[in-house]
Amino acid sequence: MAEAIVSVTVQKLGEFLLEEPLFLFGISDQVKQLQDELKRLRCFLKDADEKQRKSERVRNWIAEIREAAYDAEDLLEAFFLKAESKKGKGIKKVCRRLACIMNEAVSLHSVGSEIREITTRLTKIAASMKDYGIKEAMDGERLSLFDSLREQRQSFSYADEHNLVGLEQSLEKLVNDLVSGGEKLRVMSICGMGGLGKTTLAKQVFHHSIVRRHFDRFAWVYVSQEFRRRHVWQEILLSLSYKDENQRILGLRDEQLGEELHRFLKRTKCLIVLDDIWGTDAWDGLKHVFPHETGSNIILTTRNKEVALYADPRGVLHEPRLLTHEESWELLEKISLQGRDNLEPMLVKKLEEIGKQMAIRCGGLPLAITVLGGLLAMKNTLNQWQRVQENITPYVSNGGSSNGSKSMMVADVLSLSYEDLPPHLKQCFLYFAHYPEDFEVHVGTLVSYWIAEGLVMPVEAGMTVEDIGQDYLEELVKRSIVMVGKRDIVTSEVMTCRMHDLMREVCLQKAEQESFVQVVDSRQQQDEAEAFPSLLTNTSRRVSVQVHVGAEEHRIERLYMNPQCRSLVYLMKNQGSQWTLLGKISLRKMKLLRVLDLEGAQIKGGKLPDDVGDLIHLRNLSLRLTNVKELTSCIGNLTLMITLDLFVKGRLYIPDVIWKLKRLRHLCMPSELDPRTKLNLSTLRNLQQLWDFPVGQCNPRDLLAMTSLRRLSINLSSQNTDFEVVSSLSRVLKRLRGLTINVPCEPMPPPPVDVTQLVSAFADLSELELFLKLEKLPGEQSFSSDLGALRLWQCGLVDDPFLVLEKLPNLKILQLFEGSFVGSELHCSVNGFPQLHSLTLSQLENLEEWVVEDGAMMRLVSLELKCCKKLKSVPEGTRFLKNLQEVEIGNMTKAFKDKLASGGEDFYKIQHVPCVVFEYCDL
């Protein structure tokens, strides 16, 4: 990972040299020398990163380089920020600026001296490779992590697999797909995280009797990260040919080998398994010998979904699922208890109780369950099983050995995925160490952290850093390292994600090894007066304080911090809770912070201190759900700010300094502003997202300068519902994809408005939300043809809105909330809502009847009905919705619920739906 940190620093030094040579007057040579020294060391870091696992000398050497790179970046950034504050426009001001810098020769000399000091440190670090045996330590570790585990992981087609659980349906489907192909080459891919049972499933297919009768010849080759093309081709041909051909095949040149293998596969129906293939480059190196016109098929197993889709976009892609709790126990029981007839029945019963709890802790990962089962099979007493239960994570990860001496541990298998990551993704992976176990991570927030810390680097024109950050996250998903929680139905972007518990353990181990982040658990706090004193001495540049709120809210007396810290993030284990900071916050010693997330904090006095203005490196500040009532004007000093979340609880006063934050890309305003607040936002030309723009206290014409906006939420006054200015924005906001219009009902209800002009003005919207009283719903031709999501509140529509909305060709999400429709009947016609995926009807108090014709909403997956208490029953046509996967019924009458329950008169309408949930329907 140090390679990524050094690469970022080298790039930034290059940018400084190119973009601001005036500020480097007199010290540019020192900066260039520093850059060159870092480049030289970077050449060794990739090998060193692989070797540090087994050598403390190498680990310490890497740490020294990492810290020097951080120090160099911090030093030059602080210098440029100070110099930029004197920056002006025009030749006179340039000359004046030059004179000013020259007059500050002492300061410049000081910076030059510090740069020389860092360069000298790096030179000594480079020399230490020889003096302290670092080079020898690196060379002495002949086997990298990949190499040392390759032999242990190597699969063989003949290896017998016992205790198979949860594979029956997958096996049957894969076998049928495999033998039903035609005379063209097809690739069947089995994809998933390490330890999921991909190889086990491939073996079952490989040896299945139907498959054996269908194909004539068979080959199984273990590929791995360090694949060699010749070796793979050779192994395939040796497996397909007769043994007396072996010596001849071993003597073939590469081109002869490829030609013969190609001819053999073309004339003979073969099944080839390529087990554990890691990258698209491996497939590119192998694919030339596989003929297109052939009855042969290929099965490949991989952790990377991109490899599977690349090898054959139209092939069969199978992603094994994690085992259920019941399946987990079934597998664990087979391995740990089967055949142990010598155990007393009462003991077995107690062991089963403990075993079921431990099986759940394995998170459904077959390898983890297998390792745990192997350990328990050697333990015969209740006390021994209890000891394993008390230390379940190290026992599963390291096979019960504190030093992981067992031949192949779960942690080793999962670590391979980390080691295979490119350097920039290793840092992004380690950022997940900030989060508690089973935490649903909001991707937008996570990416904003990455951006603030400079982990996301622009690579091509036309892509924003937010787009690239999303691509990074998608890459981690494709590599089966991160699991998707929710996807945006309209854009398909990942909205929330999480890590498997055992992958998170690997993440925590690597983060500790790299001194990447220190995780502080609030439950371990011993003395409130000495809150988290270890933060002062820890060398990690990031701190994550995980606040676990129980019956009483958590209280923190004061904050301590390592002065070199780059991020301080407070995470609520119970999201939406709050924590109290009793003492005064002192930020003066945290000057290198890039990220400060205080979400949920209840700060004494309700005000941030003025020294927040000293955090000149700060790029991400979140005061979400805090009790802050007033911002200091010193916020205007934070000119590097990218993300500013001011969605506080209650009213907030903001001084007119936000205009100074010209790099701002994401701004979330409070739901209620202090009447004294008057803001000029016309300088925020880089804004991508703006939430709760207050027309009453900002000039709507400021929005005309925000040509990069993608998401806009705007609050209009109930006394001023003139939409002409808002409609005129469509001429300049060409990138806008999401729009929310809110007209509050207080202090007096606004008159109904016609939004036809406004809706038709934004022709490229994909999401639209309206919180306002409508005269009528615009015709379907007024809406963007790209509209994928529509949410309505308090619209007061009398006529059935489905008559219009069912004709929108790409609508995937429709949510009608309180007061949006006040009529009594909704009707879905044949072929209506052709793309609708999710439908919500909530608090439609007058709705009595809803008709769904056969052929309507044929793609509907999710249906939510809440508090529509006059509705007599779900539509008859619900039984025709064959793709419906989940129905949620909330706050409906008990009679309504009873009709739909098993055995009820309307149960037949929803009996095909896998998941039906009732909430608060018994009152």
Summary of the structure (lengths in Angstrom):
residues: 923
radius of gyration: 31.3
end to end distance: 56.8
largest distance: 94.4
contacts: 2988
relative contact order: 0.04
helix: 42%
strand: 16%
